[in-house]
Structure formats: structure tokens, C-alpha cells
């Protein structure tokens, strides 16, 4: 009896110390890693950025699902206890398919962001319009996933979205949010939404918080920016607590990064997303991902 109990306890402990895997098309998902580190400092985190094949936001849903499957298949080799899809495009177009293919919990960033935006808008309804703004990639906007998520939460709130295909390349290039070209692009994208005076604006791509101060300055203080990273970290914390899989203790679980292309500015750019210096990542040849057998159609 005692031996059986000890074995069960050991299994639980082993599962609790397993890593959390975080996946994104590039480096923007490091904003989610940062939020996870702040909320769950003892957890071991493994990050995978498909930097050789970004952006996902201009690709077809079929290609996005294909790439996501390849990356998640790689991450499953580390036996994570939970996986975070820190990419709005994948969350919008492929999340349900991925959940059907894996038994571990898979958390997206879309629903937490939509939930926070609805909460802010409901609180402001007495003083303003029932509208939520959204800026995101072309694929995320085309999926209509945010509109459906908001409608499920509150049918009286209308969502107005705007595709911003230039923002991810500008951020990946390391452009300053104060540069003239970034200011011009933001003004062009944001003006139609600003004219509606939304109480909340969802930053529907994990890259966009890098430009948050510039976006806030343009939109004005009456609009609350919704960064899904913090909300997603909260959802992860609650899910692990419910499953009794929170790490039992320790100060710093550590972070290991994998990328399909480091690029010339990787470490400085990654440091911007994470808010502190980052250790050199492990390179993964995308040809290895693509040549592995696909287990599901």
C-alpha cells in the first residue's frame, strides 16, 4: 500500500516539474514567456520560434496548420505538461485542429484577449460605445475568430478589426516605435479604429506590445490596450492549479529557446520582447521539421 502511494506521488511530482512549451511563428511569443515568468517563476519554460518561416499572418490556413503541426511535433519530444500557442494566427486558424491531435492541454492567446476586452468594454458601456477595436495579421482578421469569440461572450458588443501586415516586419527589423515610418504606418492603420472611440483595443499579435506605447499615444488614454500575454499567463496558472501540476517550488525554472533561424539581430530583438538578456538559442533546421513524417492528414 505504501509503495503504491509512493509511486503515485512520484508520478505526480515528475509531471509537475515537466516544462511548459511555448510556440510562436517568430519572437513575439516571448512576451507571453515574460508574463509566464512573472506569474510562474518556478516553471521551466521551453520556447520555439519558427523564425525562418515567419510571418504566418500572410499565409493560408492550410500552410499555417502544416507549419504548426511540424513545430508542435518537435516540442512534444520534451514531454511538456502544457503547451501555449503564443501566436494569434495559429490560435485563430488552427487551434481546434491541434487540440484534437494532442492529449495535453493547449492554450491559445485569442480567448484570453477577447475575454479581457469584453470586460473592459462592459465596464465602459455607460460612458461610451459598445465596440472593441482589433489590430492583427491578415490571417487572424480573415478568420473572424475574434469576432466570434466576442459574440459568444457578449452579443451586444461589436468588434472592428484592421489587418496590419507591415507591423510584424517592422518589429522584426528592430525599428524604433518613434521612427517616422512606424509612426506613419500606425497612423494609417489606427485612424479608422480611433474614430470609433473604442474603450478597448486588442493587440491581436504577440509582436505588437513592442509598439504599445506608440499605439497608446495615438489612440489616447480613453482606450485600454489589451495585451493577451498577461491574460494567457493567468489562464495557464489556473489550468495547472486545477490539474495539480504547478511546479512545487524554486526561484527560477529557466528558459530554453529553439529557433529555425537566428538572424543577425536575434539576441537584441529577443531581449526587447523578454525585457532582459537572453541566452543563445538552439538552432533547428526547418528542413528537419518538414522531412519528418506527418502523423495526421
N, C-alpha and C positions, 0 to 999 in steps of 0.2 A: 504493500500500500504506500509506504513512504517512498520507495523507489519510483513508483508511478507518478506520484505527486512531484518529485524532484525533476523527473523527465519533462512533465508538463510545464513546470516553471522555467526550465532551461529553454524549451521551445519558445515560450513567450518572450524571454529575455533576448534570445537570438533575433527574433522578429523585430523587437523594439529597437535594437541597435542597427538594424539594416538601414541603408541610406534612403533618402528621398531623392528621386530623379527629377530633373527639370529640363524640359526640352523647348527649344525655340529655333526659328529659322536663322537667327543671327545672334546678336549680343543683347538685344533689348530685354530678353528674359532675365538678364542679370538684375534688373530692377525687382523682379519677383524674388530672386535669390536674396537680394539685400533685405527685402521685407521678411523673408523667412528667417534669415539670420538674426534679425532684430527681435522677432517674436519667439523663435525656437532656437536659441543659441547652441543648445547641446546636440542638435541634429546634424548628422553627416549628410552633406549635400553633394550630388554629382550633377554637373551641368553639361548639356550637349547643345552646341550651336552649329547649325548647318550653314556655316558662313560661306562655303564655296558655291552654294546654290540659291542664296537669297537674291532678291526678295521673293517670298512666297505670294505676296499680295497681288502680283500681276499674273500669276499662273492659274491654270484651270483647276477646278476642284479635283478632277481625276489625278492630276500631277501632284497636287498638294497631298492628297491621301497616299499616293505612292511613296513620296519622299518621307512623309510622317511614319508610315509603316516601317520603312527601312531604318529610320533613326530609332524608333521605339524597340525594334528587334535588337539593335545594338545595345540599348540601355538595359534590356531585360537580362543581359548576361551578368549584370552586377546584382541581380536579385533585389530590386528596390521594394520597399514596403508600400510605397505610394508614388505615383507619377503625376507631375504637374505639366500640363501643356501650356507653356507660358507664351503662346502665340495666338493672337486673336484670330488670324486667318485659319489656322488649324482648328481652333475651338469652334469657329463658325461653320466650317465646311466638312470637317472630318471627325469630330469628337465622338459622335454616337457610333460610328463605324469602329473606331479604335476601342471604345469601351466594350463593344460586342466581341472583340477579338482577344481581350486580356482579362484575367480574373482579378488583378489588383485594382484598387481604386485609381481612377484617372480624373483629376480635377482640371477643369478649364478655367480661363480667366474671364470669359464672357458673362456668365450668370452672376458672379460676384459683383462685377462692374455695373451691370444693369440694375441689380438689387439696390446698390448704394445710390445710384442716380434717381431711382424711383423714390427712395426715402427722402432725399433732399428736395425733390420736386413736390412731393406731397406736403412737406412742411412749408413750402413757399407758395402753395396754391392760392391762399387767401390774398396774397400780395402780388401775384404775377401769373403769367400764362402757364398752362399745363403742357409744356413742351420740353423735351430733352434734346440737346444737341449731341451729335456724334461725329467725330473725325476718325477715319480708319483707312485701311488699304482698300483697293478696288474690289478684291475678292470678298472681304468682310462686308462691305456695303452691298455688293451684289447678292450675297447670301440671304440678306434680310433677317439674319439671325438675331440681331439686337432688337429690331422692331418686334419680332415675335416674342422675345424674352420680356420686353417691357409690357407688351399687350397681355401676356399671361399674368403679370404682376398687377397691372392696373390698366384696364381698358379705356380709361378716360385720359390717359397721357399719350400724347403724340410725339413720336421721335422723328427728328430731321437729321439725316446723315449726309456727310460730304466725303467723297473719296479724296485722299491726299497723296497721290503716288510719288510726289517728289520728296516728301519728308524723310522717309527711310534712307534713300541715297544720300541726302544732305547730312543726316546724322552719322551714317556710316563713314562719310568722308571726313568727319571731325569738324564740320562747320560750326562756327560760333553762333549761338542764337541771336546775337546782336549784329551779325553781319547784314549788309544791305540786301543780299539775295534771299537770306532766310526771312527777313522782315517782309520783303515783297511777296514771297510765296505764302507766308502765313496770312497776310492781309487779304490776298486773293482767295484763299481757301475759307477763311473765317468770317469775312464780311457778311455773306448771306445768312449765316447762323447767328451772328451777333445782332443783326437787325430784328431777330425774333425775340431777343432778350430772354434766353432760356435760363432757368435757375441752375441747371446743371449741364456740363459739357463732358461727355465721356471721351477720354483719351483711349481710343479703341485700337491701340497698337502699343506694345510694351516699349517701343523706342521713344514714343512721344514725350514721356516725362522729362527727357533731356531738354526739351524746349518748353517745359511747363511755365517757367517764369515769363518768357516772352509771350506765350499764349495767354496767360492770366492778365498780363499787362494790356494786351489788345482787347480781350473780352470784357475786362472790368471786374471789380470786386463783387458785383452782384451775381456773377456766375461762378458756381463752385466747380472746380475741375475734379473729375472722378478718375483717379488712378487705380486701376483694378488690382495692382500688385498688393497693396495692404489688405484689401478685401479678400483676395485669394489666400494670403497667408493666414488670415483668420479662419477661413473655411478649412484649410489644411489642418490647423491646430485643433479645431473642433472634431474633425473626422478622425484624426489619430487618437484623440482623447476617448471618443466613443468606441473605437476599436481596441483601446488599451494598448496602443502602440507608440505612445510618446516615449522618447528616449529617457532612460531612468536618471540621467544626471550628467554632469560635466559642464565645462565652461565654453568650449569651442569644438564643435563637431568637425569642423574643417570643410574645405571645398576643393573638389577636383573638377577641372574643366576639360572637355573634349571639344575640338572644333575640326571642321573639314577643310578650313583654310585660315591660317593665322593672319595673313596680310601684314603690311608694313607697320600699321598703327595699332595692332591688336591690343597690346598691353595698356597703352594710354587710353584708348577708347573704352576698353573693358573697365578700366579704373573709373571712368566717368559714370558708367552705369552702376557699378558696385559701390562707389563712394570711397574706395580705398584701393591701394595697390593690389594687384592680383598676381598669383604665381603663374609661370609659363604653362600654357595648356598642353594637352596631349593631342597630337595630330592624328586624324583618322582619314584615310584616303577614301573619297566618295566612291571610287570605283569598287572598293571592297564592299561598301553598303549596297551598291547596285548589282554586284555579281552574286550576292548571297541569294539562295533560293527563297522565293516568296511563298509563304505557307498558306496564304489565303488569296482567293481571287479578287 
